[in-house]
Amino acid sequence: MNLPSVSNAHKTNEIAVSVRGLGLTYTTSIERRPTLKARAKSLGRGTKHTRVIQALDNVNLDVEYGHVLGVIGSNGAGKSSMMRVIAGIIPPTQGRIEVFGSVSTLLALGVGFNPSMSGRDNVFLGGLAAGMTRDQIEDNFQEIADFSELGDAIDAPMRTYSSGMFSRLAFSVAATVRPDILIVDEALSTGDAKFKEKSLNRIKELRSDDRALIIVSHAMGTLREVCNDVAWLNKGVLVQRGEPNATIDAYQDFLQVKRSAASDEDV
Amino acid sequence: MSAPIQVPSQVYEPFHAGLPPLIRYSKSLWLRRTFIVEYSRSELRSKNFGSFFGQLWLILNPLLLSAVYFLLIVIIRGSSDSARYVHLTATLFLFYFVSNSLTGGVKAVTGGQRLILNTAFPRIMLPISAVVIALFRFLPTLLVFLIIRTVLGGAFFWQMLWAIPILFITTLLSLGLAITISCMNVYFRDIASFLPYLTRTILYLSPVLYESSALSPKVLKIEILNPLFPLLDSWSQALVHGQAPQTSSMLVALAWAVAIFVIGSYIFLSREREFAVRL
């Protein structure tokens, strides 16, 4: 598989993403839905029906080109929040994020696809939303379709897809768009073994092409294999960052599961 | 390995209510203009408007509506004529363009949750798409109206071309309304349930079921508060009667449209970066 001809303007070890003093707090309303009625009620009582959640606290992180950064941590550690902030979807509460290059995201929920439309239409929709032109998508479409191995199903409505097919298509779009920086959030876990192998190869290709990748995953084996660097988040705080094996070992010691066969297997 | 000094392509800093850099914002909006059209099309298609009967319904629905309201007029007034029916269809169809923009716009942001949580793009595209959908649904009814007018109304005048600037102002107003209400619905989710009453009230306050000449001067003075009144009045003046609309009502309509569009966009743009955490 050849990487498409679009060359990368960035060199190894140049900074791709710089995160400085990142803090993020969510203010969630306790009322299930914010409504006029709820607002009027709390106005009368003079109380604020909100709860503040500290999702990230003073995180400093650099990602260089030619590197793959793995992000690990328990559920609710702030991994996905950090990915959303880097992608510019959520504004940070404190700190500053500088991004040097184009970003393509593959977040847990998948692209904002319209399930009643075919995979083909959704590829166009997703690409256009990401700011590509129609011609650019058309040029890459065959490659996306081939990589996803969907075959004729590409023209079937996406509501008929299995979750594996869905994530295969989403990964193909995100990885074929050839971003400078690719952010993948737990999207590698739904594909079958063959597709997982293929996407790992693609990640390695992107790495050697001096792109920057950030991968959020609970699959420690995968991370040990592809990452040059692992960051461990716990309750919004960056606990440790460094060499993959050392960081993952520390994380697993922390979880008191040690390196048993069960936890090392790809989930 | 000397790192050259680079300019970051994106900088994200804490959110504070204020406008994003407008030039960069409009550039990235312009870059996605095809997305707005494609997204609107896909929404229309997903509501089965891609099929033959779905498209037929786009025409049948306003025709049935106009028939029902015509029946209402006949019963209340005791009699009616074809000129009244032509006026009714003209104004009702334009009214439904605005009304569809509102009903589409109110859910535009809250319904686009998946898209908003997973992709970074100018959020204002969502209410804009709602108006484009409403426009797509309006255009065939305009054709239906022209057929009705040819059959019932007789001659065409060049003054009917005034409909073009009026439609332009109406689109601007619809954009402003859709942008405003889509943003409000993020903070007050029950607005969507009030909306049918709001549109129904505006319908009865507007010269659709009656002509503006039927109103007393006192009521006409109050109608300056209804942004749709001068638009629908001028629309009927131009398309039904073939006369140039009054300059004053065109100016009032334009002032309303620009004001709502600017204020709505300001509120939306200064708040939109917060939407992802509010959904």
Interface residues (C-beta under 8 A of the other chain):
Chain A: N13 E14 I15 S18 Y26 T27 R33 P34 T35 L36 K37 R39 R84 V85 I86 A87 G88 I89 I90 P91 P92 T93 Q94 G95 R96 I97 E98 V99 F100 G101 S102 V103 T105 L107 L109 G110 V111 G112 F113 N114 S116 M117 D121 F124 L125 G126 L128 A129 A130 G131 T133 R134
Chain B: M1 A3 P4 Q6 P8 S9 Q10 V11 Y12 E13 P14 F15 S28 L31 R32 T34 F35 E38 Y39 S42 E43 R45 S46 G112 R114 L115 I116 L117 N118 T119 A120 F121 V186 Y187 F188 R189 D190 I191 R273 E274 A276 V277 R278
